[in-house]
Amino acid sequence: MKIAVCIKRVPDSETRVKIAADGKSLDEAGVKFILNPYDEFAVEEALQRKEQAGSGEVVVIALGPAAAQETIRTALAMGADRGTLLQADRIPADGLAAATALAAELKGGGYDLILFGKMAIDDYNHQVGPMVAELLDLPCVTTVAHLEIEGGKGVAEREIEGGLEVVEFPLPAVLTTDKGLNEPRYPALKGIMAAKKKPLDVKPAALGAGRMEVVAMTPPPDRKEGKIVGEGGAAVAELVRLLREEAKVL
Amino acid sequence: MARGEGRGERFVPANYQPLLPTDRLVLKEGSEGAGDRMELDVLIVGAGPAGLACAIELAQLAQRDGTEVDIGVLEKAEALGEHSLSGAVVNPRAFRELFPDLKDADFPFRGPVKRERVCLLTGRRAFTLPTPPTMHNAGNYIASLSEIVRWLGERAAALGVNVFTGFPAASLLMDEQRVAGVRTAASGLDRDGRPLANYMAPNDLVAKVTVLAEGTRGALAQAWLDRQGVSSENPQIFALGVKEIWETKRPLDMIVHTLGWPLPADAFGGSFMYPLEPNLVALGLVVGLDYGEAGLDVHELFQRMKLHPLFRGYLEGGEMVEWGAKTIPEGGYYSVPARRSGDGVVILGDSAGLVDVPSLKGIHYAMQSGMFAARAILTSLKSDDMSAARLAEYDRLVNSSFIMKDLYRTRNMRLAFKDGFYVGGLKAAVMTATGGRIPGWKIAMARDADVPRRLTPRLRPGSVTPDGRLTFSKVDGVFKSGNATRDTIPVHLVVGKDVPLTAAEFYARMCPAGVYEVTQGTLRVNAPNCVDCKATDVLGPRWLPREGGSGPKYKRM
């Protein structure tokens, strides 16, 4: 089974994000970058599929700056076989521009499965996976929380509002992975050592034309200060009154 | 819970402190229980300034020599620098020696010290003192140790060093007298020690030479010294520092040190305030752990300190963006272990006590000790002789260097303060004037845990109610340290049996991270709060390495 996993380098969710002087990008100084957590599910799933099949190859592809090689190394340390960086100084705001570059790289690769995280935690776009599927003319199942593959066919479960949806699809296919699909492994010491020697290609990204531009970013408004109504049972009546009349939540 | 002693009496922390669990910290090489086993030439425990300078120097020397040396560095923090905390004003000499081709401007410093001020504080006022000669900082640089460590780590990796972050060394592997390597901590265990889905077994890393650069109060270094019966003239003593980074409205253009208030007269310590940028200020309070009043709380004293006009003037309207805590080995010359080398092992930096308190410096000694170790190790490797006799070259290099010369000059200065601040200050002045020749003997010190504490009812030096703007609770602090340790992690602190309420309350006051809490007369241990400052290991429950990536995530400490 040959599987491609497309991954993204994103700021750590615990990072205190600052907006750069231009007012429309992040100030990257001192920011720690990680492998997008949803992509970890995709990498883990690919590794488990390959282990189950007993043979195959897991290829990780990232689009981003030179520093994204570190992100690829993380996936290689988890167990992926080789990596490719499509180098671009900036990840384009238009998902289609990124998807075009990724699709060009994936085309003719002979992959049985192409996996993405369901979204990147920095832009929340959920776009690139489905766009790549469209560009490659492949079926696409998003937010996969459970997966069975047998022969040339797959069955995926998706957690949707209020229930579960079961989808059947033929291979090859593009899937985007959700939390709950698996428990991503930590890179082991041996894996980290081995990752240094695994092949990692770097080539310029053939980005598609972008038709979107980020014009402004603003931090969320400061949270309003809390109020201590009082103490003990006597305060309950006042609290209920305030929740009703001021907060209007009751 | 029984009351150990009555109020108004004295209590000795050592009476309730468990012994160092050497049976867990030292294992026989080849013991069962490990997953993978890997071999390296040189294994360095701890990616701090000492360990990384050692790795860089060794890689550079080997490269120049045409020798291939496989070097690995284990670091317990999830990423480089996240467990590193210092003031810091750095003496650049070790940087210059390690990187002869670079200029000062290339180093990861924030800027040179331009002006400095030393103040004696009272509750309301600040009196400028003449700067003591040991505290002159002309030619030194303001820096963040987290940033220094990140930079050094990148240099090491570029030289081919394997830097493994997120892998704590949990036990020393010994083959008779020889250190054979370490076993890493397991990860993915639940509170009761049962494996979870993402469980990872410990790994054994074996090496020809193991370098212990764990930093302050190193667990493996302690265990090795204990097993080998290596002692020092005085026991090592420690201070606890609590530090915050602030984005301020008002710029700061000099480094400031203070003495006096809010510390009680029988506690040794002081504060620092350094501008990383004009409006990005690092400040902290350091207090010796031999303080007399059991109710003293360093975190709260620090919070109270910020209410002083001197600090308030800079901080008001600003925002506290990072918080952290760390102990410092303060014993100086007489507390350095008689030898810091043995069969297959050397001990560096803070783990060896290479800190000079009167000048508030340790980073350049740590780096320099790493560079000396690298030179001794390369000679050993080339002669295929990793014996204690051969590695003793490292001790010789340190002993004949400026490190021990500096420590010798100020050998009694910190020790003089065991009699209190004012007497100590006078004695220290005389020592400075005479180049350390007075007194002509060694001032003997007790272990911090052996110092009796007064139990004065209701006396809680430092008590303050946090306002969330200028002053913060311990829980606020832990949050700002970036600590996101999983709640279900096994407890890594070894608490003594039948701890009386007095000791439990003492732990609760002493720990800056709120790990210990007394609720309804019982000691509660909130282990995930721990930021690995090691104060607990000095005065109370023992600290053991835990799952990789736990603890704080310092960015600019």
Boltz contact constraints between the chains, C-beta under 6 A:
constraints:
  - contact:
      token1: [A, 30]
      token2: [B, 555]
      max_distance: 6.0
  - contact:
      token1: [A, 183]
      token2: [B, 197]
      max_distance: 6.0
  - contact:
      token1: [A, 183]
      token2: [B, 198]
      max_distance: 6.0
  - contact:
      token1: [A, 186]
      token2: [B, 200]
      max_distance: 6.0
  - contact:
      token1: [A, 189]
      token2: [B, 164]
      max_distance: 6.0
  - contact:
      token1: [A, 189]
      token2: [B, 203]
      max_distance: 6.0
  - contact:
      token1: [A, 190]
      token2: [B, 36]
      max_distance: 6.0
